[in-house]
Amino acid sequence: MPLKNLYSVNGTEILFLPGDSFTTTLVSFNFYMPLNKETISQYALLPEIMVTCSKDYPDYLKLNYKLSSLYGADVVASSSKVGNCICIKFTVSSINDKYAFDGQKVTKESIDLLLSLIFCPKTENNAFLSEDLKREKRKLIDRIKGEVNEKRTFARNRLTSEMFEDDPFGLYKLGDIQTVSDLSGEDLFEAWNNMLSCGYLKIHVIGEEMPEGLKEGIIKELSAFNRENVTDIYEVTSLKERSEVKEVTDYFDVAQGKLVMGFSCPGGDDDSSLDVMLMNDIFGGGPYARLFTNVREKMSLCYYCSSQAVRNKGFMMVDSGVEKENAEKAKEAILGQLEIMKKGEFSDFEFSSAVKSIKDSLRSYKDSQNGLDVWYTLKAINKNVYSPEEISEKIEKITRQDVIDAANRVKLNTVYMLLPKEKEGV
């Protein structure tokens, strides 16, 4: 079932997905802001500090006590890249009121708590407090270091930054250590004010019924901010093609190399690029896919080898782990499998397996409120937003020729290799 749009005024939408299969109600606030180098570190740090305290709950002990009194309600926050935007997400999940004792309005109290965290942060003199800032900076810097040390993630991020060197999408979603270190309480306060003034806000409510007073509470809170220049979330730039393939290699003290290949592919929303979804799945989406069965299994050139498509950016990535001596062979083998896709030499079994896998994956979204929330968060930049069930129906109409046509528009753009350093004396 698709979301019902209950309110849409001046860059603020309230979207409700009713369903009686969940014992909890999930409410998420999703602020979409322009993705740029100057603010990405601010919007990575901001939700982390806001979800730990507020004026009403000045430390995590008081906040945690309140959450416990709400039958273990859960509050989380995050930031992620969506199209040309950074999405700052705040989510609360709590049991439905009918399961509470003594008629407690758990859902309303949980939403009031979330509103407190978002609209009444713990600040002083137009700045977030230094002790809270230091704590969350340290945690965010540790996360950045952790992802650098996880070389598969590092290699994927490096490929993206090289491919999108002139596009904000190439930025790392957490920013960089130096910028995070330099952020002040005033910087974070300005980012908070900008988020509430300029962020395109989509609120998802997933549960049995629409919480009482939610719409009125949001309108009241937002009235304190000038929302005349709300972010345009529908403006998405696609990957620019290159006249020559870009190749970048880094050397590290690692045992296993990484080969990540970036391709330009037909881009767009779900109305124009579902053939790419199916093509990508046949090519490298699962254990039935050509990359897995051939490059990994038959040729034994990779420890792992798969592909994924970011369709709204016109971007497909092949991600593999290789021995140094097999890196070039693996690259040629991957390109060989793409040529097979372009010639339509994939089997009916591969085609039907990919259709079935995608439909099974789409069906699984209805089993999880978090899954549905993520689905609609990522789809927000589409003019027409379809439910997983609607996409499943559209997938069934895609033909072999559609897949072949999509494959023939895929072009190699950038190759990134992370290889072991040469050992001294060898």
BELPESUL-V227726 format. One record per residue. N is the residue number from 1. RES is the residue in one small letter. BURIAL is # if it has 9 or more other C-alpha atoms within 8 Angstrom, else .. Layout:
[[N & RES & BURIAL] [N & RES & BURIAL]]
This chain:
[[1 & m & .] [2 & p & .] [3 & l & #] [4 & k & .] [5 & n & #] [6 & l & .] [7 & y & #] [8 & s & #] [9 & v & .] [10 & n & .] [11 & g & #] [12 & t & #] [13 & e & #] [14 & i & #] [15 & l & #] [16 & f & #] [17 & l & #] [18 & p & #] [19 & g & #] [20 & d & .] [21 & s & .] [22 & f & #] [23 & t & .] [24 & t & #] [25 & t & #] [26 & l & #] [27 & v & #] [28 & s & #] [29 & f & #] [30 & n & #] [31 & f & #] [32 & y & #] [33 & m & #] [34 & p & .] [35 & l & #] [36 & n & .] [37 & k & #] [38 & e & .] [39 & t & #] [40 & i & #] [41 & s & #] [42 & q & #] [43 & y & #] [44 & a & #] [45 & l & #] [46 & l & #] [47 & p & #] [48 & e & #] [49 & i & #] [50 & m & #] [51 & v & #] [52 & t & #] [53 & c & #] [54 & s & #] [55 & k & #] [56 & d & .] [57 & y & #] [58 & p & #] [59 & d & #] [60 & y & #] [61 & l & .] [62 & k & #] [63 & l & #] [64 & n & .] [65 & y & .] [66 & k & .] [67 & l & #] [68 & s & #] [69 & s & .] [70 & l & #] [71 & y & #] [72 & g & .] [73 & a & #] [74 & d & #] [75 & v & #] [76 & v & .] [77 & a & #] [78 & s & #] [79 & s & #] [80 & s & .] [81 & k & #] [82 & v & #] [83 & g & #] [84 & n & #] [85 & c & #] [86 & i & #] [87 & c & #] [88 & i & #] [89 & k & #] [90 & f & #] [91 & t & #] [92 & v & #] [93 & s & #] [94 & s & #] [95 & i & #] [96 & n & #] [97 & d & #] [98 & k & .] [99 & y & .] [100 & a & #] [101 & f & .] [102 & d & .] [103 & g & .] [104 & q & .] [105 & k & .] [106 & v & #] [107 & t & #] [108 & k & #] [109 & e & #] [110 & s & #] [111 & i & #] [112 & d & .] [113 & l & .] [114 & l & #] [115 & l & #] [116 & s & #] [117 & l & #] [118 & i & #] [119 & f & .] [120 & c & #] [121 & p & #] [122 & k & #] [123 & t & #] [124 & e & .] [125 & n & .] [126 & n & .] [127 & a & #] [128 & f & #] [129 & l & #] [130 & s & .] [131 & e & .] [132 & d & #] [133 & l & #] [134 & k & .] [135 & r & .] [136 & e & #] [137 & k & #] [138 & r & .] [139 & k & .] [140 & l & #] [141 & i & #] [142 & d & .] [143 & r & .] [144 & i & #] [145 & k & .] [146 & g & .] [147 & e & #] [148 & v & #] [149 & n & .] [150 & e & .] [151 & k & #] [152 & r & .] [153 & t & #] [154 & f & #] [155 & a & #] [156 & r & #] [157 & n & #] [158 & r & #] [159 & l & #] [160 & t & #] [161 & s & #] [162 & e & #] [163 & m & #] [164 & f & #] [165 & e & .] [166 & d & .] [167 & d & .] [168 & p & #] [169 & f & #] [170 & g & #] [171 & l & #] [172 & y & .] [173 & k & #] [174 & l & #] [175 & g & #] [176 & d & #] [177 & i & .] [178 & q & .] [179 & t & #] [180 & v & #] [181 & s & .] [182 & d & .] [183 & l & #] [184 & s & .] [185 & g & #] [186 & e & #] [187 & d & #] [188 & l & #] [189 & f & #] [190 & e & .] [191 & a & #] [192 & w & #] [193 & n & .] [194 & n & #] [195 & m & #] [196 & l & #] [197 & s & #] [198 & c & #] [199 & g & #] [200 & y & #] [201 & l & #] [202 & k & #] [203 & i & #] [204 & h & #] [205 & v & #] [206 & i & #] [207 & g & #] [208 & e & #] [209 & e & .] [210 & m & .] [211 & p & .] [212 & e & .] [213 & g & .] [214 & l & #] [215 & k & .] [216 & e & .] [217 & g & .] [218 & i & .] [219 & i & .] [220 & k & .] [221 & e & .] [222 & l & .] [223 & s & .] [224 & a & .] [225 & f & .] [226 & n & .] [227 & r & #] [228 & e & .] [229 & n & .] [230 & v & #] [231 & t & #] [232 & d & .] [233 & i & #] [234 & y & .] [235 & e & .] [236 & v & #] [237 & t & .] [238 & s & #] [239 & l & #] [240 & k & .] [241 & e & .] [242 & r & .] [243 & s & .] [244 & e & .] [245 & v & #] [246 & k & .] [247 & e & .] [248 & v & .] [249 & t & .] [250 & d & .] [251 & y & .] [252 & f & .] [253 & d & .] [254 & v & .] [255 & a & .] [256 & q & #] [257 & g & #] [258 & k & #] [259 & l & #] [260 & v & #] [261 & m & #] [262 & g & #] [263 & f & #] [264 & s & #] [265 & c & #] [266 & p & #] [267 & g & #] [268 & g & #] [269 & d & #] [270 & d & #] [271 & d & .] [272 & s & .] [273 & s & #] [274 & l & #] [275 & d & #] [276 & v & #] [277 & m & #] [278 & l & #] [279 & m & #] [280 & n & #] [281 & d & #] [282 & i & #] [283 & f & #] [284 & g & #] [285 & g & #] [286 & g & #] [287 & p & .] [288 & y & #] [289 & a & #] [290 & r & #] [291 & l & #] [292 & f & #] [293 & t & #] [294 & n & #] [295 & v & #] [296 & r & #] [297 & e & .] [298 & k & .] [299 & m & .] [300 & s & .] [301 & l & #] [302 & c & #] [303 & y & #] [304 & y & #] [305 & c & #] [306 & s & #] [307 & s & #] [308 & q & #] [309 & a & #] [310 & v & .] [311 & r & #] [312 & n & #] [313 & k & #] [314 & g & #] [315 & f & #] [316 & m & #] [317 & m & #] [318 & v & #] [319 & d & #] [320 & s & #] [321 & g & #] [322 & v & #] [323 & e & #] [324 & k & #] [325 & e & .] [326 & n & #] [327 & a & #] [328 & e & .] [329 & k & .] [330 & a & #] [331 & k & #] [332 & e & .] [333 & a & #] [334 & i & #] [335 & l & .] [336 & g & .] [337 & q & #] [338 & l & #] [339 & e & .] [340 & i & #] [341 & m & #] [342 & k & #] [343 & k & .] [344 & g & #] [345 & e & .] [346 & f & .] [347 & s & .] [348 & d & .] [349 & f & .] [350 & e & #] [351 & f & #] [352 & s & .] [353 & s & #] [354 & a & #] [355 & v & #] [356 & k & .] [357 & s & .] [358 & i & #] [359 & k & #] [360 & d & .] [361 & s & .] [362 & l & #] [363 & r & #] [364 & s & .] [365 & y & #] [366 & k & .] [367 & d & .] [368 & s & .] [369 & q & #] [370 & n & .] [371 & g & #] [372 & l & #] [373 & d & #] [374 & v & .] [375 & w & #] [376 & y & #] [377 & t & .] [378 & l & .] [379 & k & #] [380 & a & #] [381 & i & #] [382 & n & #] [383 & k & .] [384 & n & .] [385 & v & .] [386 & y & #] [387 & s & #] [388 & p & #] [389 & e & #] [390 & e & .] [391 & i & #] [392 & s & #] [393 & e & .] [394 & k & #] [395 & i & #] [396 & e & .] [397 & k & .] [398 & i & #] [399 & t & .] [400 & r & .] [401 & q & .] [402 & d & #] [403 & v & #] [404 & i & #] [405 & d & #] [406 & a & #] [407 & a & #] [408 & n & .] [409 & r & #] [410 & v & #] [411 & k & .] [412 & l & #] [413 & n & #] [414 & t & #] [415 & v & #] [416 & y & #] [417 & m & #] [418 & l & #] [419 & l & #] [420 & p & #] [421 & k & .] [422 & e & .] [423 & k & .] [424 & e & .] [425 & g & .] [426 & v & .]]
